[in-house]
Amino acid sequence: MSEHTPSPWRAMQRPHTKGPPSTAPEDAHLDYFHIQAGEVGADGWEMSGYMRPADAHLIAAAPELLTAARFVLNYIKNEEGGLGLTLKSGDLLRAAIAKAEGQS
């Protein structure tokens, strides 16, 4: 299991004087966001840039989503053991967790 910066992670939309990069598609609907993970100055980090609002909020929700995925996978593993088979939902969660932990 990889160690990530603990919650909370925040996505904050910020005004910015420049527009999105000229390489961005016109229909990309990019806004300027500041992402803060944990407490900056301790073990936290921060970044800013243009991104889709949905992407910024997904990044901010990552620690909670990973925790939830691990809990649900434990339940699925119990069900798989009782059924004697592997469930597609379990495979999807195992792959997502591995990706989040840098194992894929």
Steps between C-alpha positions, in 0.01 A plus 500: 500500500638839404493793736327808370452840653218473754168680460372758465570580138334813366424635153448875499407691189707815468484801272794523263601783271624278219270276304539124454799383296470558127537126445175427688201406285244780474229281652715385794332740749814533711507703819793593721517286814726484801528147645624460856571156646539472874664777693754684287827539684452173686466198272263675261537642154322737268470566129315742278400493138228494242281192504143390460306560823396132511867396488593739782224363722592140416860568605378654826278197572778246430592410862139441600429304181801276565389435858146418384632273224704302755197455728276388215768263369518331841125439483528370143786267597277347768221451245742354245629255761147390586405462134826341394543737206642836403262791443556759228446778756783353706729492197420866425571606858823299518621669180401848620668452838815364334508806272455735796785324682732520198495125437372506145 
